[in-house]
Amino acid sequence: MQANGAEMMRIAMIQMVKEGIEVCAPVHDAFLIEAPLENLEKSVHKAQEIMAEASRTVLKVMKLKTDAELISYPDRFIDQDRGGVFFDSVMEILQEIQKGQSLSK
């Protein structure tokens, strides 16, 4: 089962890059992509089509459906289950560093 999922991800990643979709990172069974706001929905839709086609290529008999979460600046993607606490800690440290730099000027 996991080998099929990995193969779908590899096929989808290659095709997304060929189609000009900027893939920032795979995230477990998903992709984090980046696009200008005016192209974001189109890029997400294209990525979903590519993922469906990759699943059909591997599974032969069906296409898997995907869902998408659109995140726009200034919001950020944060994997709350695995990285939220760490990310919050890093942001607090960065704020302290910035405060210290502004005091020394």
Buried (B, 14 or more C-beta within 10 A) or exposed (E): EEEEBEBBBEBBBEBBEEEEBEBEEBEEEBBBBEBEEEEBEEBBEBBBBBBBBBBBBBEEEEBBEBEBEEEEEEEEEBEEEEEEEEBEEEEEEEEEEEEEEEEEE
